[in-house]
């Protein structure tokens, strides 16, 4: 993890230098640029994840039929479902890959912001939009509570766009409401720079998801 933290620190400094060169010497800008870069790099994986999820949703009637057919033999039902996935080239675990990739990035950025060597020639470099990116603001009812509120709102919207059955499937419906609360809580217990990263990531994810949903819908129409 230390190597990732060192790389993250180096990359943030490069992005900060780039933003300073255009008259925006703030690490908040560097964090936003870093987030956009990360989301752009993993976009192919995100697209594959969503395409796989869409196929899984489309296969639900067949899956339920197989489960009903083999309701007295769970092993046979599971084998039949896995064979169906294989036939349609669906990876049921494919949706986990982008999350697995982002977790070390999340924790590396957390460690980076806790011990970041901010530009000593610019005392305000770690200030951004009224936030001190190094500070954990907690649950105080002040202007800074807006960041966890944005974290919750964008998490809700992003989850709803990602999960086609979020309002009908009991498990997905639960996640739809639990995840925003969870990340709002996380956002008040970590440095504001990390909360800024999460909000930015959600906003970029929302725009990417709208594009992916539109593209997959067009593919479905052409296939009909």
N, C-alpha and C positions, 0 to 999 in steps of 0.2 A: 504493500500500500504506500510505503514511503516514496517509492519511485513514481507512482501515480501522482502523489501530492507534489513532488518536485516538478514533474512535468506540467501539472495544473498551474503551479505558481509561475513557472516560466512562460506558459501560454497566456496567462492573465496579464503578465507584465508586457508581453508583446502587444496584446490587444489594447492595453492601457496606453502604450506608446502610440499606437495607431490612432486611438481616439483623441489623444492629446494633440497629435499632429494636425487634426482638423478642428481644433479649438474646443474639444470636450474632454478636459483632463479629469475624468471621473471614473473610478473603478466600477461604478454602477453601469456605465456604458460598456465597459469591458465584459462584465458579467452577462449583459444582454447579448453582446456579440458572441460570447462563448456559447451561450445557450442556443442561439440560432445555428452556430457552427455544428454543435453536437446533434441537434435535431435534423440538420441537413444530411450529416454523415450517416445517421441511422435510418433515414427515411426509407431506403429500399427494404430494410427489415420490417419497418412499421407497415409498409404497403403489403408485404407478404403476410404479415400477421392479420391485417384486416381482411385480406382476400380469403385467408384460411377461415377466419371467424364467419365471414359471409357464407362460405360453403357449408360450414357446420350448421348455421341457422337453416339453410335451405334443406339440409339433410335430416332435420329434426323429425319430420313425419315418418321417414323411413326408419330412423333410429327407434322411435317409439313403437313402430310396427314390429321391429325385431325383438325389442324388449318384451313386448306383449306375447309374441310367438314363443319365446323361450323364458317365460316368466317363472317357470319352475326349475330353471337351470341357469343360474347367474353366470357361471363360467362360459357356457355356450353362448349366452346373450352377449357377454363382453367380447368374446372371440368374433362373433358375427358383426358387432359394431366396429371392431378394429379392422375387419376385412372390408367393411363398407368405406371406412376412412381411407384405407389403402387403395381401393378401387377408384376413389375420387381424388386421390392425391392430397388428402387433408392431414395435417399434423396437429393433433389435439393439444400438443404442448407448444406449438409454434408461437402462441400469444405470449408466452413467458419470456422469450428471448430478449425483446427490447427492454423489458423490466430488469432482467438479470444484468444487461449491459449498463443500464443507467444507475444501478445501485452503487457500484464502486465509484462512479463519477460523482454521485451525490455525497458519499462519505468522504471522498477525496477533497471535494470542494468545501465541505464542512471543516475538515482539518486545515485546509488552506486558509480559509477566512479567519479561523481562530488564531492563527500564528502568522498572518500575512505581513510581510515587510512593506508597508505602504510608502509611497514616494515621500521622502522627508523634505523635499523641496516644495511640496504642495500639501499643506496641512489639511486642506479641504477635499483631498482626493477621495477619501473614504466616505464623504457625504454625498447623498444623491436624493433629490426630490424630498428633502426634509428628513431623510433617514440617515442615521449613522450605521453603515453596513457592518460594523464590528460589534454592535450592541444587541443584546437580547432584551427586547422590550417587555416581554411577559404579558400579563393580562391587564395592565393599566389601561383605563378607558381614556385614551388620548388619540391624537391624530394618527399615531402609529398603528392603531388597531385596524386601520384600513387595509394593511397588507395581508393579515390573516383572513379578513373578509373577502378580499380579492382571491386569495388562495382557495377558500372554500367555494366561492361562486364559479371560478374557472374549472376547479376540479369536478364540480357537479355537471357543468355543461360538457366538459370533455368526456366524462364517464357516460353521459347520456348519448352523446354522438357515437361513442365507441361501441356501446352495447345496444344492439338493435332491439332486444327484448327487455330493456331495463325497467319498463313500466308494467310488464306482465309476468316475467319470470321472478318467482319469490327471492331466489338467491341474488340475482342481478339487481332487483329492486332494493334489497337490503344494502348492497354495496353502493348503490346510487346515493343513499343518504348517509351511510357510515363514512365513506371515503372523504367527503368534503369536511366533515367534523374532525376526522383524524388529521388531515393535513392542515386544517386551521389551527389545531392544537400544536402540531409540529412547528408551524410557522411562528408561534409566539414563544417557543422554547429554544429556538436556534438563532444565530446572528441574522440580522435583517438582510444581509447579503445573500444568505441561503434561501430565505423566503422570497427575495426578489428573483432568484434563479428559478424557483418552483413556479411562481406566477408567470414569468416569461415563458417557461417551458410549456405551461398549460395553454397560454395564448397561441403560441406557435403550433402546438398540437391541434388546437381547435381548427385553425386555418388549414392545416394539413389534412385533418379528418374530413372537413367539408369537401376538399378536393378529391380525396380518396373515395368518399361516399358517392360523389357525382360520377367519378370515373367507373366505379364498379356498377353503378346503376345503368350507365350507358352500355357497358359490356353485357349486362343481363338483357337489356332491350334488344341488342343486336343478336343475341343467341336465341331469342324467342322467334 
